[in-house]
Amino acid sequence: MTRPDVIKKVIELLQHLPGIGPRQAERFVYALIDMKEAAPRELGEALIALSRGVTRCNVCMRVVESGHNICNACQSGNISHIIVVEKDQDIDAFERSGIEGVGFHLLRGFILGGPDDAAVRDRIRALYARIEQAGTQRAEESLEITLAFAATADGDMTAAYITKILEPLTRPTLTITRLGRGLSTGSELEYADRDTIKHAFAARNKTP
């Protein structure tokens, strides 16, 4: 007998999550089937609440509660340091490290040289617009942009691309930096401990 269609559907949907393959999706589905009835129902209700309860900031792209199109930091309009990161977990890692007084800009990916780069390029253009606007409104105030990417080939390629894109905005009060190599080559920010991130941030380097 073939598997019920509902099982096939849930397995297929689970594979849309990063890092989840067919076999792992199957294990999740059968585990959910064997749980008490309340557990799958609560999970389903929580996922529905998640889809309805959050959105993304129109400026920095980070997650905020629905009904708030701009996060508190961007709404204040008084950001002198923007940390550019690849993914949501990187913002969480910085906030756990205790670094304060900064804003973020989320790319949700890297420049990989393929057709899937379009959305990331759009977010880089949004970063350009933020910096350009800050230069128009507060030209005499300093602004630092830290490209806080994993020490990987994709991270380096994206950092070089952004540095090139931002060249027209060069001014004495604008500084572009990268994290110091306190992070091991190939390491991911979300898995780094708070002290490693704090030290890498303190040792950030000005980009060429």
C-alpha positions in Angstrom: 0.0 0.0 0.0 1.3 3.4 -0.9 1.7 6.2 1.7 -1.3 8.4 2.2 -1.2 11.6 0.2 -1.1 13.8 3.4 2.2 12.2 4.5 3.7 12.8 1.0 2.5 16.4 1.2 4.0 17.1 4.6 7.3 15.4 3.6 7.4 17.6 0.5 6.7 20.8 2.5 9.4 20.0 5.1 12.0 19.8 2.4 11.5 23.5 1.7 13.3 24.1 5.0 17.1 24.7 4.7 19.1 21.5 5.4 16.1 19.1 5.4 16.3 16.3 2.9 13.8 13.5 2.1 14.9 11.1 4.8 15.0 13.7 7.6 11.6 14.9 6.5 10.2 11.4 6.7 11.6 11.0 10.2 9.9 14.2 11.3 6.6 13.2 9.8 6.5 9.7 11.4 7.6 11.2 14.7 4.7 13.7 14.6 2.3 10.9 13.8 3.3 9.0 16.9 3.2 12.0 19.2 0.2 12.7 21.3 -2.6 14.4 19.3 -2.1 17.7 21.0 1.6 18.1 19.9 1.0 18.2 16.1 -2.0 20.4 16.6 -0.1 22.9 18.7 2.8 22.9 16.2 0.3 23.6 13.4 -1.3 26.4 15.4 2.1 27.9 16.2 3.1 27.8 12.5 -0.1 29.6 11.5 0.5 32.2 14.2 4.1 32.6 12.9 2.9 33.3 9.4 0.4 35.9 10.6 2.3 37.4 13.5 5.5 38.6 11.9 6.7 40.6 8.9 9.9 42.3 7.9 11.1 45.8 8.5 10.8 47.9 5.3 14.3 49.4 5.9 16.7 46.8 7.3 14.7 43.6 6.5 14.8 42.1 10.0 11.8 40.3 11.5 9.3 42.5 13.4 5.8 41.9 14.7 3.0 42.3 12.2 1.6 45.8 12.2 5.0 47.3 12.6 6.5 48.0 9.1 9.7 49.5 10.6 11.8 48.2 13.5 12.5 50.4 16.5 16.1 51.0 15.5 15.2 52.2 12.0 12.3 54.2 13.3 14.6 56.2 15.5 16.6 57.3 12.4 19.6 57.9 14.6 21.9 55.1 13.5 25.6 55.8 13.1 26.7 52.2 12.6 25.1 49.6 10.3 26.1 46.0 10.5 25.4 44.1 7.2 24.7 40.4 7.7 23.7 37.4 5.6 20.9 35.9 7.7 18.5 36.4 10.6 20.5 34.2 12.9 23.5 36.5 12.5 21.5 39.4 14.0 20.6 37.2 16.9 24.3 36.3 17.4 25.3 40.0 17.5 22.6 40.8 20.0 23.6 37.9 22.2 27.1 39.2 22.2 26.0 42.4 24.0 27.0 44.8 21.2 24.7 47.9 21.4 24.1 51.1 19.6 24.1 49.6 16.1 21.6 49.0 13.4 21.5 46.1 10.9 20.9 45.4 7.3 19.9 41.9 6.3 20.8 40.5 2.9 19.2 37.0 3.3 21.9 35.5 1.1 25.2 36.1 -0.7 26.2 37.1 -4.2 26.9 33.8 -5.9 27.1 34.8 -9.5 23.8 33.2 -10.6 20.2 34.1 -11.3 19.2 33.7 -7.7 21.3 36.8 -6.8 18.5 39.2 -7.9 16.8 39.4 -4.4 20.2 39.9 -2.7 21.1 42.6 -5.2 17.8 44.4 -4.4 18.7 44.4 -0.7 22.1 45.8 -1.5 20.5 48.6 -3.5 18.3 49.2 -0.4 21.5 49.5 1.6 22.9 52.0 -0.9 19.7 54.0 -0.6 20.0 54.1 3.2 23.6 55.3 3.1 22.8 57.8 0.4 19.9 59.2 2.4 22.1 59.4 5.5 24.7 61.4 3.5 22.0 63.8 2.4 20.4 64.3 5.7 23.4 64.0 8.0 26.5 64.6 5.8 28.7 65.8 8.7 27.9 62.9 11.0 30.1 59.8 10.8 28.6 56.5 9.5 30.3 53.1 9.7 29.2 50.1 7.6 30.5 46.8 8.9 30.3 43.9 6.4 29.8 41.1 8.9 30.0 38.0 6.8 31.3 34.5 7.4 35.0 34.0 6.5 34.1 32.0 3.4 34.6 32.5 -0.4 31.0 33.5 -0.7 31.3 36.0 2.1 34.4 37.5 0.7 32.9 37.8 -2.8 29.8 39.5 -1.4 31.9 41.9 0.7 34.0 42.8 -2.4 30.9 43.4 -4.5 29.3 45.7 -1.9 32.5 47.7 -1.4 32.6 48.3 -5.1 28.9 49.2 -5.3 29.3 51.8 -2.5 32.3 53.6 -4.0 30.2 56.4 -5.4 29.1 57.3 -1.9 32.7 57.7 -0.6 33.0 60.6 1.8 35.3 61.5 4.7 32.5 60.6 7.3 31.8 57.2 5.8 33.8 54.2 6.8 33.4 50.6 5.5 34.9 47.9 7.7 34.9 44.1 7.8 35.1 41.9 10.9 38.5 41.0 12.2 39.7 37.5 11.5 39.0 36.4 15.1 36.5 34.2 13.2 38.1 31.1 11.8 38.0 30.8 8.0 34.9 28.9 6.9 33.1 29.6 10.2 29.5 30.7 10.5 28.5 33.6 12.7 25.4 31.9 14.1 27.6 29.1 15.7 30.3 31.4 17.1 30.3 32.1 20.8 29.6 35.6 22.2 33.2 36.4 23.0 34.5 35.4 19.5 31.9 37.7 17.9 32.7 40.5 20.3 36.4 40.2 19.6 36.0 40.0 15.9 33.8 43.0 16.0 36.3 45.0 18.0 39.1 44.0 15.6 37.1 44.9 12.4 39.2 46.2 9.5 38.6 49.0 7.1 37.9 47.6 3.6 40.4 48.3 0.8 
